[in-house]
Amino acid sequence: MPGGDAREAARTVTGSLETLPYLPELPARGPGADMIGRTAGLLVEVYAHVEPSGWRISDRPGRDTRRARSWMGEDLDALEEFTQDYAGDLKVSAVGPWTLAAALELRNGEAALSDPGACRDLTASLAEGLRAHLADVRRRVPGARPVLQLDEPSLTAVLQGRIRSASGYRTHRAVDRAVVEGALRDLVAVAEEAGAPVVVHSCAPEVPFALLRRAGVRGISFDFGLLTEREEEAIGEAVEGGTTLLAGVVPGVDGPLSDPAGSVMGVRTLWRRLGLAPGTLAESVVVTPSCGLAGASPAYARSVLAHCVRAARSLADNPE
């Protein structure tokens, strides 16, 4: 979400979304509120600090770690205030293990992705941090069922060997798909032990739908505008397998919005092309912005949330 006021963001989200409110992220506040720093603050026995090149792993917690944890505490306090007596799904987000490994630097300045041992350590640390985070959310909002979203915008680049080295002159070797899937499956298991189904979000092209489903995720969030015909079969298989699709059909930056029915016209068209039953639309699809709203104006962000609710209602009321 845009801006830096945690209470205003929590008020907006909880007031706009009755069935799937979420813990807002406010990266405009600076280092530690950004997606990498925020998740680094959740890690257990792994710490990070800010360098000019980005976040780098540290030996001990420092000012940047403390700031990330402070921002998270402020955000949770605000969410708790506006979810009194709430019962239902409540989404929280963290960066997934592969985007984290692609973004966090080792002490030599290279991405943690370059070291398989560092990747394993990061995944284990993230698993422990998420276990504690989900327990904290449950304690603060007793009626909530947390839904964990793992943000993995770099996942496809990791699989295809497109993450650049520190020098920029070469790329890191592609990570074996079985290794990628195994790390994600480990995190899914931790979350589900805590009663939290997992959604993976990627706003990059070529989302690996089949791999994510094998890893056990319950939902896949993606930019609908980046889908190609090659992915349609995977979409159909996902729907038939019970995977929820969080379809990013509403622009995340300021601009004119179509009518709500128009925003989901492409989803209806895809359903017909795949031969899927129209009646499954409302139970299989969640309408979302194409990516985060941090780059939008506050007024546009509020209007987008309301627009997504109306577009989802349009799918339910008129699936054909």
Secondary structure, 3 states (H helix, E strand, C coil): CCCCCHHHHHHHHHHHCCCCCECCCCHHHCCCCCHHHHHHCCCCCCEEEEECCEEEEECCCCHHHHHHHHHHHHHHHHHHHHCCCCCEEEEEEEECHHHHHHHCECCCCCEHHHCHHHHHHHHHHHHHHHHHHHHHHHHHCCCEEEEEEEECCCHHHHHHCCCECCCCCCECCCCCHHHHHHHHHHHHHHHHHCCCCEEEEECCCCCCHHHHHHCCCCEEEEEHHHCCHHHHHHHHHHHHCCCEEEEEEECCCCCCCCCHHHHCHHHHHHHHHHCCCHHHHHHHEEEEECCCCCCCCHHHHHHHHHHHHHHHHHHHHCCC
